[in-house]
Amino acid sequence: MKLTTVLVALVAVAVGFVVKLAHDANEFTTLSPHGTDGCVLVKQDGVGGLEDMQVVRRYGEMIMSNDPYREEYLDSHVGARATARNGNMLVYDVTQKIAQFRVVSRVGAPSDEFHPHGLYVLELDDKDVVYVVNHRSDGDHVEVYDLSVVEPGDDDEEEGEGGTSARARKQREREFTMTFKWEASGPLLGQLNDVMALDERSFFATNWLAYDKHSFMGHVSVYGQMPWTYVTYCELDANDVPQCRKVADGLRMANGLMPLNDNKQIVLIDTIEQAVLVYDRDPNTNDLTLNRKTILQTGCDNLSLDEQGRMYIGCHPKLLTFVKYSKDPTRLHAPSQALRITFDTESDGANDKIEELLLTNGEDFSASSVATPFGNDLYIGAVYAPGMFKCPLKQ
């Protein structure tokens, strides 16, 4: 009798845990798709897994991390990454009606392996600096590059076939190069997701997992929704050696990062807690102090800013559906969602405005991870899906 009682209790606990997990992941939520009128899927061979992207406003081009082979290593142990096919960085001219994805060359790269994830472009007065998370077999690294451009020539403007000028054709052939500057890795940069920088000698990065995702403790961390992930701040010392420390912790799954309010604050996504957090940044130490937290009731990912300071987010409305989809992204689907937040930086968040711009069941575009505005359009990337979703932007 006692054994039966114990077994029944254990089964009840297990069932309760599963039901709670599904509830917390919004699996019982009914979705009402909208916002896809006028959207088109922009595809090109070898382009997929555009997990993060940012517009480089100096050129009117968008740079993105491209890894169509992401599933070859994300679902394998770290040692298998060396044999997976490489991803690359791409640019896409958002000012052109007809544009192609073009590969960004890397010069002086510290490793032949390249599996880009989160990225950030630091736009300075005279140049742009690219920070990118690279998942390598020797551990996750943040790699830093100067971004340079070879502009097309201006000497040949005669009309070509179909009335297209040579200059217009050359414009689509503008060449981008990333030249390596420095990198950082180590115990506090163990399971990286996103990166953000305020100057050339430092960065903030999110550690989205406390343990390897395939380990027992990795499963405990994620499915137990444990507050074990954190934000790391790294800066070069006088000898150009990176020195890193934690500046925010107690997070269930630290994800996208973006500066706000003239760099006085930093916005962070906690995917499992389904929240957006705003931290005040100490300008002298770069320590972070939580200002406010807003529950979004969806599992969000990367962040983008428009010129008005509004934040755009790619989200996963059903987190367990996304996990299942990630096991077989060529056959399954997962919902996509894009949000826009207008922060009231003068208040405690009571007047923040949250808008849902797009919601799909995933059949047209699965598992959105980033939503980046430019002009009258919204460009949406995803963890695995081929190409990107281009939609009219609700103003």
matplotlib code that plots the C-alpha trace (Angstrom):
import matplotlib.pyplot as plt

x = [0.0, 2.8, 4.6, 1.5, 0.9, 4.5, 4.2, 0.9, 2.4, 5.5, 3.3, 1.1, 4.2, 5.6, 2.3, 2.0, 5.5, 4.8, 1.5, 3.1, 6.0, 3.6, 1.5, 4.6, 5.7, 2.3, 1.5, -2.2, -2.5, -4.6, -2.8, -4.6, -2.2, -2.1, 0.2, 1.5, -0.4, 2.2, 5.0, 7.4, 10.0, 13.4, 15.4, 18.8, 20.8, 23.0, 21.1, 19.4, 19.5, 19.7, 19.6, 20.6, 20.9, 21.5, 21.3, 24.6, 23.0, 26.2, 25.7, 22.0, 23.0, 22.0, 24.6, 23.5, 24.8, 24.1, 24.4, 22.2, 24.1, 23.3, 21.5, 24.7, 26.4, 23.8, 22.4, 25.8, 28.4, 31.0, 33.6, 31.5, 31.6, 35.0, 33.5, 30.4, 30.2, 30.9, 28.5, 29.3, 28.4, 26.2, 25.1, 21.9, 21.2, 17.9, 17.8, 17.5, 14.3, 16.2, 19.0, 21.1, 22.7, 26.5, 29.2, 31.4, 35.1, 37.0, 40.7, 43.0, 40.3, 41.6, 40.0, 38.9, 35.7, 32.9, 29.4, 28.1, 25.2, 24.5, 26.1, 26.4, 27.7, 29.2, 28.7, 31.4, 31.9, 34.6, 34.1, 32.0, 33.2, 31.5, 31.2, 30.1, 29.6, 31.4, 30.6, 33.9, 35.2, 37.6, 34.8, 32.5, 34.3, 33.4, 35.4, 35.8, 36.4, 36.8, 34.2, 35.5, 34.0, 35.2, 32.8, 31.8, 33.3, 31.5, 33.0, 30.6, 27.0, 25.8, 22.5, 22.6, 20.1, 16.6, 17.6, 19.7, 22.7, 26.2, 26.3, 23.2, 24.6, 27.9, 26.0, 24.9, 28.5, 29.8, 32.4, 32.5, 35.4, 35.8, 39.4, 40.1, 41.0, 40.8, 38.8, 37.7, 36.8, 37.0, 34.9, 32.6, 31.9, 30.9, 27.6, 27.2, 24.2, 24.3, 26.8, 26.7, 29.4, 29.7, 33.3, 36.1, 37.7, 34.8, 31.5, 28.6, 27.6, 24.8, 25.4, 22.1, 22.9, 24.6, 25.7, 26.1, 22.6, 23.2, 24.2, 21.9, 22.4, 21.7, 18.3, 17.7, 18.7, 16.4, 13.3, 13.6, 13.6, 16.6, 17.9, 21.5, 22.4, 24.0, 25.5, 29.3, 31.2, 34.7, 37.2, 40.8, 43.4, 46.5, 48.2, 45.3, 44.3, 40.5, 39.3, 35.8, 33.3, 29.6, 27.5, 24.0, 22.8, 19.8, 18.4, 16.6, 17.8, 19.7, 19.4, 19.2, 21.0, 20.6, 21.6, 18.9, 18.5, 21.9, 23.7, 22.5, 20.5, 20.7, 17.8, 17.9, 15.6, 15.1, 13.5, 12.3, 11.0, 9.4, 10.4, 12.2, 14.5, 15.9, 19.1, 20.7, 24.4, 27.0, 29.0, 32.2, 32.2, 29.6, 27.9, 24.3, 21.4, 17.9, 15.5, 12.4, 11.1, 8.1, 6.5, 5.8, 4.1, 6.1, 9.7, 11.6, 15.1, 17.0, 16.5, 16.8, 16.4, 14.9, 16.0, 13.3, 14.7, 11.8, 12.8, 11.8, 11.9, 11.7, 9.8, 8.8, 5.2, 5.3, 8.6, 8.2, 6.9, 10.1, 12.2, 10.4, 10.8, 14.5, 14.9, 13.7, 13.4, 13.1, 9.8, 8.2, 7.0, 7.1, 5.2, 6.8, 6.1, 7.4, 6.9, 7.7, 8.3, 8.3, 10.0, 9.1, 12.6, 11.3, 9.1, 9.3, 7.8, 4.2, 3.9, 5.9, 3.9, 4.0, 2.6, 2.4, 3.3, 3.1, 2.1, 2.1, 1.7, 5.0, 3.8, 5.0, 8.1, 9.1, 10.8, 11.5, 14.6, 15.0, 12.9, 14.9, 13.2, 14.4, 12.4, 8.9, 9.8, 10.4, 13.0, 12.6, 15.3, 15.0, 17.1, 16.8, 14.3, 15.7, 16.0, 14.2, 10.7, 10.2, 7.0, 5.5, 6.2, 3.3, 4.3]
y = [0.0, 2.4, 1.7, 2.2, 5.5, 6.6, 5.7, 7.5, 10.6, 10.5, 10.2, 13.1, 15.2, 14.3, 15.1, 18.3, 19.3, 18.6, 20.5, 23.5, 23.5, 23.5, 26.2, 28.4, 27.9, 29.1, 25.7, 26.0, 29.5, 30.0, 32.1, 34.5, 35.1, 38.6, 41.1, 39.0, 40.9, 42.1, 39.9, 38.1, 35.5, 36.6, 33.5, 32.6, 29.4, 28.9, 31.5, 30.4, 30.6, 34.4, 34.4, 38.0, 41.1, 44.8, 47.7, 49.6, 53.0, 54.4, 52.2, 51.4, 47.7, 45.0, 42.7, 39.3, 36.1, 33.3, 29.6, 27.3, 24.4, 25.5, 22.2, 20.2, 21.5, 22.9, 19.4, 17.8, 18.1, 20.8, 18.5, 18.0, 21.7, 21.4, 19.1, 21.1, 23.3, 26.9, 29.7, 33.3, 36.9, 38.4, 41.8, 42.8, 46.2, 47.3, 50.4, 48.3, 47.0, 44.0, 42.9, 39.8, 38.5, 38.9, 37.3, 39.5, 38.5, 37.9, 38.8, 37.6, 35.5, 33.7, 30.4, 28.6, 27.6, 30.1, 29.6, 33.1, 33.7, 37.1, 40.2, 43.9, 46.8, 49.6, 52.6, 55.3, 58.6, 57.3, 53.5, 50.5, 47.7, 44.3, 42.1, 38.6, 35.4, 32.5, 28.9, 27.1, 23.6, 25.3, 27.1, 30.1, 33.4, 37.0, 38.1, 41.8, 43.1, 46.4, 46.6, 48.2, 48.7, 48.9, 51.1, 50.5, 52.8, 55.9, 56.1, 53.9, 55.0, 53.9, 52.1, 48.3, 45.7, 46.5, 50.1, 49.2, 51.4, 50.0, 52.0, 50.3, 46.9, 47.8, 49.1, 45.5, 44.4, 46.7, 44.6, 44.3, 43.0, 42.3, 42.6, 40.9, 43.1, 41.0, 38.3, 37.1, 33.7, 32.0, 30.6, 33.7, 33.4, 29.7, 29.5, 32.7, 34.1, 37.8, 40.7, 44.5, 47.2, 50.8, 51.3, 49.5, 48.0, 46.4, 44.6, 43.0, 39.4, 37.1, 33.6, 31.9, 28.5, 27.7, 24.3, 22.5, 21.9, 18.2, 17.6, 16.6, 19.9, 21.7, 20.1, 20.9, 24.5, 25.0, 22.9, 23.7, 27.4, 28.0, 31.6, 30.6, 32.6, 36.0, 39.0, 39.3, 42.5, 42.3, 45.1, 45.2, 46.1, 48.2, 45.1, 44.5, 41.4, 40.9, 41.1, 39.8, 39.9, 39.3, 42.4, 40.9, 37.5, 35.7, 35.2, 32.2, 32.5, 35.7, 36.5, 39.7, 42.9, 46.5, 50.0, 52.5, 56.2, 57.3, 54.3, 55.2, 52.0, 48.5, 46.4, 42.6, 39.8, 36.8, 34.2, 31.7, 34.3, 35.9, 39.3, 42.5, 44.0, 47.5, 48.1, 51.4, 51.5, 53.1, 55.2, 54.8, 51.1, 49.7, 47.9, 47.2, 47.9, 46.6, 49.5, 47.6, 44.3, 43.8, 40.4, 39.9, 36.5, 35.3, 33.9, 36.6, 36.6, 39.4, 43.1, 45.9, 49.7, 52.2, 55.8, 56.9, 54.6, 52.1, 48.4, 45.6, 42.0, 38.6, 36.1, 32.5, 32.5, 28.7, 27.7, 24.0, 24.0, 25.8, 23.2, 20.4, 22.2, 22.7, 18.9, 18.7, 22.2, 20.9, 19.2, 20.9, 24.5, 26.9, 30.2, 33.5, 36.8, 40.4, 43.0, 46.7, 48.5, 52.2, 52.8, 55.8, 56.6, 59.3, 56.9, 53.5, 51.8, 52.5, 54.3, 51.8, 50.8, 47.2, 46.4, 43.1, 43.7, 40.2, 36.7, 33.6, 29.8, 29.2, 27.8, 30.8, 31.5, 29.6, 30.6, 34.3, 35.3, 39.0, 41.8, 44.7, 47.8, 49.9, 52.6, 51.2, 47.6, 45.1, 42.3, 39.2, 36.5, 33.1, 30.4, 27.8, 29.0, 29.7, 33.3, 36.2, 37.5, 41.0, 42.7, 46.2, 48.1, 49.4, 52.9]
z = [0.0, 0.9, -2.3, -4.4, -2.6, -3.3, -7.0, -7.4, -5.7, -8.0, -11.1, -9.9, -9.3, -12.8, -14.5, -12.6, -13.6, -17.3, -17.2, -15.5, -17.9, -20.9, -19.3, -18.6, -22.3, -23.6, -25.1, -24.2, -25.7, -28.9, -31.5, -33.8, -36.7, -38.2, -39.8, -42.8, -45.5, -48.0, -46.5, -48.9, -48.2, -49.5, -50.3, -51.8, -52.0, -49.0, -46.9, -43.7, -40.0, -40.0, -36.2, -35.7, -37.9, -37.7, -40.2, -40.8, -41.5, -43.0, -46.0, -45.9, -45.7, -43.2, -41.8, -40.5, -39.0, -41.5, -40.6, -42.7, -41.2, -37.6, -36.8, -37.7, -34.5, -32.2, -31.8, -31.4, -28.7, -28.8, -30.3, -33.4, -34.4, -36.0, -38.7, -39.3, -42.4, -41.7, -41.6, -42.6, -42.3, -45.0, -46.1, -47.8, -49.4, -47.9, -50.1, -53.3, -54.7, -56.1, -53.9, -53.1, -50.0, -50.3, -48.2, -46.0, -46.2, -43.0, -42.8, -40.1, -38.5, -35.4, -36.4, -39.6, -37.8, -38.0, -36.6, -35.9, -33.5, -31.9, -33.4, -32.8, -35.0, -33.1, -35.3, -34.7, -36.4, -38.7, -38.9, -37.9, -35.6, -35.7, -32.5, -33.2, -31.1, -32.7, -31.5, -32.0, -31.0, -28.6, -26.9, -27.5, -28.4, -28.9, -32.0, -32.8, -36.4, -38.2, -41.0, -44.2, -47.6, -51.2, -53.0, -56.6, -59.2, -60.5, -63.9, -65.9, -65.9, -69.3, -69.6, -69.6, -70.5, -69.3, -68.6, -65.6, -65.3, -64.7, -61.5, -60.3, -61.1, -59.4, -56.3, -55.7, -55.8, -53.0, -51.1, -47.3, -45.3, -41.6, -40.4, -37.1, -34.1, -30.9, -29.2, -25.8, -24.3, -20.9, -18.0, -17.9, -21.6, -21.6, -23.4, -25.4, -27.1, -27.8, -27.6, -27.4, -27.2, -26.3, -27.4, -29.2, -26.2, -24.3, -24.6, -22.8, -23.6, -22.4, -21.3, -22.1, -20.6, -17.3, -18.5, -21.8, -23.3, -23.6, -20.0, -17.2, -15.4, -18.7, -18.8, -15.1, -15.8, -18.8, -17.9, -14.2, -15.2, -12.9, -12.5, -13.3, -16.4, -16.5, -18.3, -18.6, -19.1, -20.7, -21.4, -22.6, -19.9, -20.4, -22.0, -24.3, -22.4, -21.9, -18.3, -17.6, -14.8, -14.1, -14.1, -13.9, -12.8, -11.5, -15.0, -16.3, -19.9, -20.7, -24.4, -26.5, -25.5, -26.7, -25.4, -24.6, -23.7, -25.0, -23.5, -20.0, -19.9, -21.3, -22.3, -21.8, -22.8, -20.5, -22.8, -20.2, -17.8, -20.9, -19.8, -20.9, -18.3, -18.3, -16.4, -15.4, -16.4, -14.2, -16.7, -14.6, -13.8, -16.4, -13.5, -14.1, -11.7, -12.5, -13.1, -14.1, -15.6, -17.8, -18.5, -22.2, -22.0, -24.9, -25.3, -27.0, -28.5, -30.2, -30.1, -32.7, -32.5, -34.9, -35.2, -32.8, -30.1, -30.3, -29.7, -32.0, -30.9, -32.6, -30.4, -29.9, -28.7, -27.9, -26.4, -26.3, -29.8, -30.8, -29.0, -30.9, -34.2, -33.6, -33.6, -37.2, -38.8, -42.3, -41.6, -38.6, -38.0, -35.0, -34.6, -35.3, -33.6, -33.8, -31.1, -30.8, -27.5, -27.1, -23.8, -21.6, -20.3, -18.0, -15.9, -14.2, -17.2, -16.5, -19.8, -21.9, -25.0, -26.3, -29.8, -31.6, -35.2, -36.5, -35.4, -37.5, -36.9, -38.6, -41.9, -43.8, -41.7, -38.6, -35.3, -35.7, -33.7, -34.7, -36.3, -37.7, -39.1, -42.0, -43.8, -44.5, -44.0, -41.2, -41.8, -39.8, -39.3, -37.8, -36.1, -38.8, -41.5, -45.0, -46.1, -44.3, -44.0, -45.4, -44.3, -44.5, -41.3, -39.3, -38.3]

ax = plt.figure().add_subplot(projection="3d")
ax.plot(x, y, z, "-o")
ax.set_aspect("equal")
plt.show()
